[in-house]
């Protein structure tokens, strides 16, 4: 450590020496008199996992010049709600349906999950999570999230505005509305998924400024046009220093309900190739199935069952859960 090195520079230098899966838990990193002091969030970890985490910090820093001792303080007073944005950059790629099913699958894995319908102008989560017609209560100056029948909490402008009423709001108003949904009373929720609207406009920019996500999942169909827009969404998250958890290829082949034969109306494998080229994790693919559409319209997500339709959502949810837990995925 030099005399000119600021606390901010020390924090950045120590973080740079850590693998991503443990660096994102760090709340502060200091160095004084040869002693590195790391304060990290471990509120969602079991005792044996906390021990492994402590060792990981010591191993990451032990060979850095000027460090003679590494002390680790793990903070576990309160579980922190992690925010994951689900974005596409383009409409019509099945992002809302994917968000719903990932939320249900993550809840079945043991997480306390909430969903925010960020599409202010075209909300769909009330139908997808079977909460149409319900109105959230207010507690003080905060809305209270609604409980869906599938173990997932949810809030949407569709719960607040009269059904069928068009919103003629300018961008800043829409961004403010999203902020109110994020700041609502989510109870013991530890994982909050934001179903973003298409594009990279005011709503997304307001979210990045006021409620910066911990990570983002990008969704695209395989064809080039959708991938171009997904790339734009990815650039927005990168500029905001939001880690991209990975990409999902949605509508990846159509399964005929009569014969079971697969066809590829949107192409095949484009998202995986795109992810490989950009060195972004590929989380998996979800086929276009009639059952998924029927289940969504009836408020019964496939992920809530043990049927074949739940399989791709469960696989992707497991990888997201691993990322949340700081594990390899």
Backbone torsions as a table, in degrees:
resi	resn	phi	psi	omega
1	UNK	NA	128.8	178.1
2	UNK	-94.9	164.4	-178.9
3	UNK	-63.3	-29.5	-175.6
4	UNK	-83.4	-7.6	-175.0
5	UNK	-76.3	122.4	-178.6
6	UNK	-81.3	162.4	174.6
7	UNK	-56.8	-35.8	178.8
8	UNK	-65.2	-39.9	179.6
9	UNK	-68.0	-38.8	177.2
10	UNK	-62.6	-46.2	178.9
11	UNK	-56.6	-46.9	-179.0
12	UNK	-64.9	-39.0	-178.1
13	UNK	-66.8	-42.0	-180.0
14	UNK	-68.5	-40.9	178.8
15	UNK	-62.0	-38.0	-177.9
16	UNK	-63.2	-22.4	-179.9
17	UNK	-84.0	-6.5	-175.0
18	UNK	-100.4	145.6	170.8
19	UNK	-61.8	151.8	-175.9
20	UNK	-57.0	-37.1	-173.3
21	UNK	-67.5	-20.6	175.4
22	UNK	-106.8	-24.3	-179.7
23	UNK	-64.6	-36.1	-175.8
24	UNK	-71.1	-9.4	175.7
25	UNK	-89.8	-11.3	-173.7
26	UNK	-71.7	130.0	173.6
27	UNK	-95.5	-34.1	175.0
28	UNK	-157.9	152.4	177.9
29	UNK	-139.0	121.2	-176.5
30	UNK	-127.9	158.7	178.0
31	UNK	-140.4	123.1	179.9
32	UNK	-148.8	127.0	176.8
33	UNK	54.8	40.9	177.5
34	UNK	80.1	2.0	-178.4
35	UNK	-110.9	120.1	175.0
36	UNK	-90.8	131.3	179.9
37	UNK	-120.4	116.5	-177.4
38	UNK	-111.4	125.4	174.1
39	UNK	-109.7	123.1	-173.7
40	UNK	-135.8	153.1	179.6
41	UNK	-84.1	121.9	176.9
42	UNK	-133.4	28.4	-175.5
43	UNK	-65.7	-19.5	-178.4
44	UNK	-106.3	16.9	-173.6
45	UNK	-112.3	148.4	175.1
46	UNK	-78.1	161.7	-177.4
47	UNK	-54.6	-42.7	-178.6
48	UNK	-67.4	-31.4	177.7
49	UNK	-71.6	-33.8	178.2
50	UNK	-64.8	-39.6	178.4
51	UNK	-62.5	-42.8	178.7
52	UNK	-63.2	-39.5	-179.9
53	UNK	-64.1	-42.8	178.4
54	UNK	-59.1	-45.4	179.4
55	UNK	-62.1	-39.8	-179.1
56	UNK	-61.7	-40.7	178.0
57	UNK	-65.5	-42.7	-179.4
58	UNK	-64.5	-41.4	179.6
59	UNK	-65.5	-36.0	-177.9
60	UNK	-69.2	-28.7	-172.2
61	UNK	-108.9	-9.4	-169.5
62	UNK	-64.1	-26.0	-176.2
63	UNK	-101.2	11.7	179.3
64	UNK	-82.2	134.6	-179.8
65	UNK	-57.8	135.6	176.7
66	UNK	91.9	-6.8	180.0
67	UNK	-104.6	118.4	178.8
68	UNK	-102.7	-24.0	-177.1
69	UNK	-148.5	143.5	176.9
70	UNK	-120.3	121.9	175.5
71	UNK	-112.7	137.7	-175.9
72	UNK	-123.4	126.7	175.2
73	UNK	-115.1	115.6	-179.6
74	UNK	-97.8	123.2	-177.0
75	UNK	-95.1	126.3	-178.2
76	UNK	-140.9	29.1	-178.5
77	UNK	-68.2	-36.7	-175.7
78	UNK	-148.1	136.3	176.0
79	UNK	-67.0	132.8	178.4
80	UNK	-90.1	135.4	176.2
81	UNK	-77.9	120.5	178.3
82	UNK	-94.1	139.8	-178.3
83	UNK	-108.9	127.4	175.7
84	UNK	-120.7	121.8	177.8
85	UNK	-88.6	134.5	175.1
86	UNK	-108.9	110.1	-174.0
87	UNK	-127.3	163.6	-179.5
88	UNK	-139.1	-30.0	-173.7
89	UNK	81.2	-17.2	-176.0
90	UNK	-140.1	142.9	176.2
91	UNK	-82.1	163.5	174.2
92	UNK	79.2	18.1	-179.4
93	UNK	-105.6	8.6	176.6
94	UNK	81.3	24.1	-174.6
95	UNK	-66.0	-40.7	-178.1
96	UNK	-65.9	-43.2	177.6
97	UNK	-62.6	-40.5	177.9
98	UNK	-63.6	-44.4	179.6
99	UNK	-57.5	-47.5	-179.7
100	UNK	-57.6	-49.1	-175.6
101	UNK	-70.9	-33.7	175.7
102	UNK	-67.1	-39.0	178.5
103	UNK	-61.7	-45.4	-179.8
104	UNK	-65.1	-42.6	179.6
105	UNK	-64.4	-40.5	178.3
106	UNK	-66.5	-36.4	176.5
107	UNK	-64.3	-37.5	179.1
108	UNK	-71.3	-18.0	175.0
109	UNK	-84.6	-5.2	176.5
110	UNK	112.7	-3.2	178.5
111	UNK	-80.6	152.1	171.0
112	UNK	-93.0	105.7	-166.6
113	UNK	-112.2	141.6	171.8
114	UNK	-126.6	152.8	177.9
115	UNK	-124.5	129.7	172.6
116	UNK	-107.3	126.7	175.8
117	UNK	-85.6	98.2	-177.2
118	UNK	-81.7	-5.7	178.7
119	UNK	-83.1	89.6	-173.8
120	UNK	-63.5	-35.5	-174.3
121	UNK	-88.3	-23.7	-178.7
122	UNK	-138.6	64.0	-176.0
123	UNK	-67.8	138.2	-179.4
124	UNK	-128.4	-12.3	-176.8
125	UNK	-64.4	-31.7	176.8
126	UNK	-57.4	-39.8	177.8
127	UNK	-73.2	-44.6	-175.9
128	UNK	-64.2	-33.1	-178.5
129	UNK	-107.1	18.8	171.7
130	UNK	54.9	46.4	177.9
131	UNK	-126.1	20.9	178.7
132	UNK	-59.8	141.2	177.1
133	UNK	85.0	-9.7	179.3
134	UNK	-86.2	147.1	179.1
135	UNK	-119.3	130.7	178.4
136	UNK	-72.3	143.4	174.0
137	UNK	-81.8	163.2	175.4
138	UNK	-109.9	137.0	176.0
139	UNK	-122.8	104.6	-171.1
140	UNK	68.5	-125.2	178.7
141	UNK	-103.9	17.9	-178.9
142	UNK	-120.2	143.2	170.2
143	UNK	-74.6	151.8	177.0
144	UNK	-105.9	123.6	-177.4
145	UNK	-59.3	144.1	178.3
146	UNK	-83.3	149.0	176.7
147	UNK	-98.0	123.2	178.0
148	UNK	-85.1	167.8	178.3
149	UNK	-70.0	-6.7	-172.6
150	UNK	-108.9	20.8	176.7
151	UNK	76.7	16.1	-178.6
152	UNK	-123.7	131.4	175.1
153	UNK	-82.1	155.5	-174.7
154	UNK	-154.1	146.3	170.3
155	UNK	-141.1	140.8	-177.1
156	UNK	-152.3	153.2	171.3
157	UNK	-62.5	-21.8	176.0
158	UNK	-66.5	-16.0	175.3
159	UNK	-88.2	-13.4	-172.8
160	UNK	-108.3	-42.2	-178.1
161	UNK	-88.5	144.8	179.6
162	UNK	-57.7	137.8	-179.6
163	UNK	-54.0	134.1	176.8
164	UNK	84.3	-7.5	-178.8
165	UNK	-80.9	130.0	179.8
166	UNK	-83.2	137.8	177.4
167	UNK	-96.9	121.4	177.5
168	UNK	-105.8	65.8	-177.1
169	UNK	-104.1	144.5	171.1
170	UNK	-79.8	164.9	-173.7
171	UNK	-51.3	-48.6	-178.7
172	UNK	-58.7	-35.5	178.5
173	UNK	-66.4	-40.2	178.6
174	UNK	-65.0	-40.2	178.0
175	UNK	-63.7	-39.2	178.1
176	UNK	-65.3	-38.7	178.9
177	UNK	-62.3	-41.4	178.2
178	UNK	-61.9	-40.7	178.9
179	UNK	-60.2	-37.7	178.6
180	UNK	-67.2	-34.6	177.6
181	UNK	-69.2	-40.1	178.8
182	UNK	-65.4	-39.3	-176.4
183	UNK	-82.7	6.9	-179.1
184	UNK	-67.8	173.1	176.5
185	UNK	-82.3	106.1	-178.1
186	UNK	-102.2	8.4	176.4
187	UNK	60.9	-129.6	-176.2
188	UNK	-92.1	17.7	179.8
189	UNK	-58.1	130.8	176.9
190	UNK	-110.3	-10.2	-178.3
191	UNK	-140.6	118.8	-175.7
192	UNK	-117.8	116.2	178.5
193	UNK	-96.5	129.7	177.5
194	UNK	-106.2	114.7	176.5
195	UNK	-82.2	97.5	-173.3
196	UNK	-78.6	152.2	172.6
197	UNK	-73.4	166.4	176.8
198	UNK	-64.1	159.1	173.9
199	UNK	93.5	-174.5	-179.8
200	UNK	-135.1	50.8	-173.0
201	UNK	-102.6	-146.6	-171.5
202	UNK	-61.7	-39.9	-178.4
203	UNK	-62.0	-46.5	-179.9
204	UNK	-65.2	-41.7	-178.8
205	UNK	-66.1	-39.3	177.7
206	UNK	-63.4	-40.7	178.9
207	UNK	-61.8	-44.7	-178.1
208	UNK	-62.9	-33.9	-177.6
209	UNK	-79.6	-38.6	-170.9
210	UNK	-103.2	-31.1	-175.2
211	UNK	-139.8	63.0	-173.2
212	UNK	-57.7	122.8	-180.0
213	UNK	-66.9	155.3	173.9
214	UNK	-77.7	-25.2	-179.7
215	UNK	-165.7	169.3	-178.5
216	UNK	-138.0	143.7	172.8
217	UNK	-114.0	128.0	179.2
218	UNK	-100.7	138.2	-177.4
219	UNK	-121.1	136.1	177.7
220	UNK	-152.9	152.5	166.0
221	UNK	-83.8	167.3	-169.8
222	UNK	-70.8	-20.6	-171.2
223	UNK	-73.5	158.7	-172.4
224	UNK	-60.7	-39.2	-177.3
225	UNK	-60.1	-42.8	179.5
226	UNK	-68.0	-36.3	-178.9
227	UNK	-67.5	-34.2	177.7
228	UNK	-60.5	-43.9	179.6
229	UNK	-70.8	-35.5	176.7
230	UNK	-63.0	-36.6	178.3
231	UNK	-63.2	-39.2	178.0
232	UNK	-63.6	-43.1	178.1
233	UNK	-62.0	-40.3	178.1
234	UNK	-62.6	-38.6	178.3
235	UNK	-64.4	-37.2	177.8
236	UNK	-60.9	-45.9	-179.5
237	UNK	-66.7	-39.2	179.0
238	UNK	-64.1	-41.0	178.3
239	UNK	-63.7	-32.2	177.7
240	UNK	-87.1	6.6	180.0
241	UNK	56.9	41.2	174.3
242	UNK	-101.8	119.8	-178.6
243	UNK	-62.0	137.7	175.3
244	UNK	-91.1	113.4	-178.6
245	UNK	-65.8	-38.9	178.8
246	UNK	164.1	-179.9	-179.1
247	UNK	-113.6	146.8	176.4
248	UNK	-120.1	132.1	174.2
249	UNK	-94.6	110.0	-178.6
250	UNK	-100.8	157.4	-176.4
251	UNK	54.9	42.3	-174.8
252	UNK	-86.8	73.4	-178.3
253	UNK	98.5	144.8	-179.5
254	UNK	-110.1	125.9	179.1
255	UNK	-95.7	116.3	179.6
256	UNK	-64.4	125.1	-178.1
257	UNK	-69.8	-13.5	-177.5
258	UNK	-93.8	-46.5	-175.8
259	UNK	-112.6	-12.2	180.0
260	UNK	81.3	0.2	-179.1
261	UNK	-70.3	142.8	-179.8
262	UNK	-99.1	135.8	171.7
263	UNK	-128.3	167.1	-173.0
264	UNK	-127.9	74.6	-178.2
265	UNK	-63.5	-25.2	-179.0
266	UNK	-107.0	12.4	-175.8
267	UNK	91.4	-175.0	-174.8
268	UNK	-146.5	132.7	170.2
269	UNK	75.6	4.9	-176.3
270	UNK	-63.3	-39.1	-177.1
271	UNK	-69.7	-40.3	179.3
272	UNK	-63.4	-42.4	177.4
273	UNK	-63.4	-40.8	178.7
274	UNK	-61.7	-45.4	179.9
275	UNK	-62.9	-41.3	179.8
276	UNK	-63.4	-43.1	-178.3
277	UNK	-63.6	-35.3	-178.1
278	UNK	-94.7	2.0	-179.4
279	UNK	57.6	43.7	175.8
280	UNK	-111.3	137.0	-179.5
281	UNK	-57.7	138.5	173.9
282	UNK	-97.7	117.0	-172.5
283	UNK	-84.3	-23.7	179.6
284	UNK	143.2	177.4	-179.1
285	UNK	-126.9	148.9	179.6
286	UNK	-121.9	121.3	-179.5
287	UNK	-73.4	158.4	175.2
288	UNK	-83.8	111.3	-176.2
289	UNK	-126.3	139.8	178.7
290	UNK	-58.9	-36.8	-179.6
291	UNK	-59.1	-37.8	-178.5
292	UNK	-64.7	-42.1	179.2
293	UNK	-66.1	-45.5	-179.3
294	UNK	-64.2	-43.0	-179.9
295	UNK	-64.3	-40.0	179.1
296	UNK	-63.8	-43.1	179.9
297	UNK	-64.3	-27.2	-178.2
298	UNK	-97.3	3.3	179.2
299	UNK	71.5	28.8	179.8
300	UNK	-126.5	82.5	-175.7
301	UNK	-58.1	137.7	177.2
302	UNK	-54.5	-32.9	-178.2
303	UNK	-65.6	-14.9	179.0
304	UNK	-80.0	-7.1	-178.8
305	UNK	-111.1	179.3	175.5
306	UNK	-105.6	17.6	-177.4
307	UNK	-79.0	178.8	-178.2
308	UNK	-62.9	-32.6	-178.9
309	UNK	-64.7	-19.8	-179.5
310	UNK	-82.0	-18.9	-170.1
311	UNK	-57.4	-52.7	-177.9
312	UNK	-64.6	-35.8	178.7
313	UNK	-66.9	-40.1	178.8
314	UNK	-62.6	-41.6	-178.1
315	UNK	-63.8	-43.0	179.7
316	UNK	-68.9	-41.1	179.1
317	UNK	-60.6	-37.8	178.9
318	UNK	-63.6	-36.3	179.3
319	UNK	-71.7	-37.8	176.8
320	UNK	-66.2	-41.3	178.3
321	UNK	-61.4	-38.3	177.7
322	UNK	-63.4	-42.0	177.7
323	UNK	-61.4	-44.3	-179.9
324	UNK	-59.9	-37.4	-177.7
325	UNK	-84.8	2.3	179.4
326	UNK	73.8	25.3	-178.7
327	UNK	-103.3	164.9	174.8
328	UNK	-67.4	138.6	-179.8
329	UNK	-139.2	NA	NA
